[in-house]
Each structure stands twice: as structure tokens, then as C-alpha cells.
Amino acid sequence: MRITEQFRTLPPRQRAWLPYIVLTGAVFAAYANVYRNEFVWDDLIIIIHNKLLQHWSDLPGLLGKSANGIFYRPVQMLLYFFVYHAFGFSKAAFHGLNVLLQAANACLVYRLGCRLGLYQRASFAAALLWGVHPLWSETVTYISGTPSLLLVFFIISGLLVLLADFKPRRSGAGQISDAFAQQIPGAFTPRKFWLASLFFILALGSKESAVVFPALVTFALFLVSKERMRLSTYFRTWPLWLLAAACIAERLILHDAGIIAFDYQDSNYADFYQHNIINRIITSLATLPAYFSLLVWPTGLHMDWHFPIFVTPWAWQVLAGILIVALSLLQIIRRRHGLPLTWGLLWFAAAISPNTGILMPINAVFAEAWIYLPTIGLSLGVAHTVLGWVKTFHSKKPLIVAAVLVALAAAGLGTKTYLQNELLRDTVSLFENTLKYHPESPTAHYELGFYYFKHDEYKKAEEQLRADEHYGYSLDNNSVISLHMMLAFISLEVMPEKEGVLSIDDIIAALPRAKDIPGAIEELKLAQKVDPHYYVSNSFLAAIYYYLKDKKQGDYYKALADKNPPKNDDFPNDESP
């Protein structure tokens, strides 16, 4: 008996649940090897060294602070808080959270396609390929990628709540059954509107780019409404737009972070990107063919992408981006291949808009996570269109061939995801893979140097930090200070504690056996030059000069240290030496 015939013989409830079971199983299989992966990079700051996670009394403070000093994401932190109190610092628990969210999102993508009236098989194929695609390995395997996962979970949940109101049920008399909807034709029913608004607020508390939710709702209306060409059809979305505007104002006024924060020190970034909207438009166009190529052939995936800032429209990447936009606009205007494809393109454009850098400069011009949400609608629209084209053959053979190709593609993508997860195993594998594709990455050199420093591998640490000193133009001031401090400690051959923290007593004890005190002084002065009021560099310099019997210099730096006593934020971050 054929598989399709076996499927049809199943009870209705089993048939309904089977796609979700398969999607969940596929995602868990693709990420079956992540549970031993270490906490890396921002995981250490946001989770391991975040003392606010460890006590119930600190919960109000946790919800009132930014996750990493830049973004205010209370839903992410609240979720981490409960995971920690249930499982402690369990790698398996935190990774399991992300994998579970990815499986749930794949199921929601399938459900969304079905509720929008797209082909069920096409929706399943799109959800399957999207769910196991290796482009999301960084988002899922890197624990700090949770905000993107939560964003999709809440946005699609909110859309599913509102979809029924796009086609309101009517009573026997032909009237809309809800009293509110009777008074305001085309309006959302109150209960579902408030529930969708709650999902919207939770999405905003997960990631700032959730402000696109009203646009996604509007385009969903465009797809399902028979009166899509009437402007009044979209008036019902005004409360969501008002909520989005209030959120943007709150972020800008209270948190002073905007939608996406930037902290680059590169003068080229400031001169040619940050303050030049034309170049931001050109650069965003150049990212489109790069994203498209990774969707089709996901190789060379790594963190800290080095994407150039384009200043001319004549580069082939920009021209390819212009062509993609032109073809997309032609499809949107003519809707030649059907509404679902048009809707998918509109979804992609709306969802990626906060991360294009056009309206507001961003700190990562190109990142895999930027298209995690945008590709959902695009995948559903393309899958529906392709299946519609296959159905025109009026034969089962093309459908069978298409199903086999989807299965093979899912197996290949899932295998690639599994292998990609291994490259995120720990700090060394993560950043060595980054340097393989971006040898000049200041972030990778810094993180590797800091890792080796903490593990007493001074020679390897100095190699990475010297490289970072050369390429580290984009490090923020705190990281530059930490870099020079670590190079000073390496010159002194001082042994850090387990946490990588050093005290003045440690420095004094190391001085009699130090081999390069002048080198340490030079590095400490470079750190002090970045921040003349930095207590640690001043106090360490004072201790060294007193050891060298140079009372004048010792008194000078001691006076600077006494003038600026240590505070909780004196160290660049909780890991710093």
C-alpha cells in the first residue's frame, strides 16, 4: 500500500497531528547534537555571570535592565530566569529551550500556511525545509539567539489569533455575530484583539524588530480579504500601528537604544555608513543576493560576517540586488504568479525592514538572524506557487517527484545543520571557524585571546591579542581596555584566578619573577590612555612604579586611582581581568 493511501486510512485526529509530529521530529533530529555545546560569547555575560538570574529577590531588577547593556528584552531574561531555577546552569536545559522553540516555530509556520488558505502540502514542505535549514544553526545553537526564536513564536501566534477575524462569522440573519464587530464593520473582535495585542507585546519584549507585526497583519489581510483593494479594509489594524508607534517612542526616549544599536569605532563606518543614507540603501541592496545564495547553498556559515560597505551602485552585488527588487516589484504590481507569491515578497520586505540599516544604522550589516523571520512568508509563498505549477501537469508523477525532492532536500539541509552545530561546540571552535572565513575579525581574535588567557595559555593568548591589536578597530572602548590589560598581565606572566580576575596583591606577588615589566607598563598606559580615570590601570601602574622605587610616578598614578575609586562598572564586563 502506498504511503498516501496509508495516510488516508488514519483516523482524522491522527492525520491532523502527523505533520506536526514529523516537523518536530525533523527539528529535534537536526539539533540532536547541541546539548553538550558550551556557553559561549554573550551566553557568558547574559547567563553565566548574570547574578540577577540567581535570586528571586532580584527578579524586579532583572526585568528592569537591558540584557547586555544595549537591548531591553525582559521576556528573554524572564525565560532564562525560570530555566535557571528549574535546572541551574544546565547546558542541555538552555539548549533544549531553543530547540523546543524552533520545533514549535516550524509547526506554527505550517499552521499559518494552512490558515491562510495555502496548499497544505506546500505549507508542510515550506515549514519542513525552513525548520531544518542550517542558516538558523547560529540562532538555535547559540543560546543567546533565543530572542529571534521568541519573536517568531509570538508573532505567528498573534497572526493565527487574528486570522479568524479577517473573515468574521455571521449569524443566521447575515450579521456579524460579535456585537463590537456589528458596530464597527471590519473591526477585530475584542477578545481576539486583546489576545493578539498581548502576543504583540510579548514579541516586543523579546526582540525590537517585532514592530513589524502590524505590517505583517496588514499583508495577511491583503492575502485573504476579497476587498483587498479597498483602503478601508486595513483601517481595522490601526490599534496595532498605534501600539507599535508607542513602543518605538518608548525605546527611543526611555532606553535610548532605538530599534538596533550600533557601537562601531571604525571611521569608515561612521563616514560612509552611519551618516550616509544613500550608502545604507546601496549596502542593503547588496545584501539581497548574498542572502539568496545562502538560502540556496548554505556554505561558509560563521559568526561576525564581514560585509563591506558599498558606496557605488555599480558593484555587481548592488546591481543584482536592484534586479531582485525590480522583479519583486513587478510581481507585486502584476501578481502574475498569484497572490501567495506576492504576499510572500511583501512579508519578506516588511520583516527585514528593521535590519536593512536604511532608517537606522545597524551594528551588523549582514547577519543570518536578520532573515529568520522574513524567510517564513517567502518560503510559504514560493512553495505554494511551485506546487501550483506542478499541479498543472495533471499527473501524479510530478507530485511524487516533488515530494521526493523535498524529502532529499530536508535530509541534506538537516545533515548540514547537524554538522554546523559542531562548529559552535565551544569558544575555540566557534571563533576558529569565524577566522577561517574572516581572518581579520577583531571579535574572534579578542574572544580567543581572552579564552586562552583565562586558561593560562599565555603564548596563544598573546598571538590572538596582538592580531586583535592590529585588526581591532571596531572594538568598543571597554574591549580595548581589557585587551591591553590582558597583554600587560601576559608580560608579567601573572597567574589569574579561576574566574580570570586579578587583584593588586596578585600583581605585587608576580613582579619579582616578571620578565617584561616595561612591556606591562606600556600596555597599562595604553589602557589608561583610553580611559584616564580607569581605576584598575592606574592602581596597577602605581603598584609597579612603587616596586621599581619610582615614587614620583607611583604617587602620580596612586592619586589618579584615589580620585576615581572602583565602582561596580569599573571592569569592562563581568569576565574582565
Secondary structure, DSSP 4 states (H G I P E B T S, - for coil): --HHHHHHHS-HHHHHHHHHHHHHHHHHHHTTT-TTPPP-THHIIIIIT-GGGS-GGGHHHHHTS-SSSS---HHHHHHHHHHHHHHSS-HHHHHHHHHHHHHHHHHHHHHHHHHTT--HHHHHHHHHHHHH-GGGHHHHHSGGGHHHHHHHHHHHHHHHHHHHHHS--B-TTSSBSSHHHHHSTTPPPHHHHHHHHHHHHHHHTT-GGGGGHHHHHHHHHHHH-TTTT-GGGGGGGHHHHHHHHHHHHHIIIII---SS------HHHIIIIIT-HHHHHHHHHHHHHHHHHHHHS--S--SS---PPP--TTSHHHHHHHHHHHHHHHHHHH-TT-HHHHHHHHHHHHHHGGGSSSSS--S-SS-GGGGTTHHHHHHHHHHHHHHHHHHTT-SHHHHHHHHHHHHHHHHHHHHHHHHHHHTTSSHHHHHHHHHHH-TT-HHHHHHHHHHHHHTT-HHHHHHHHHHHHHHGGG--HHHHHHHHHHHHHHHHT----TTS---HHHHHHHGGG-S-HHHHHHHHHHHHHH-TT-HHHHHHHHHHHHHTT-HHHHHHHHHHHHHS---TTSSSSTT--
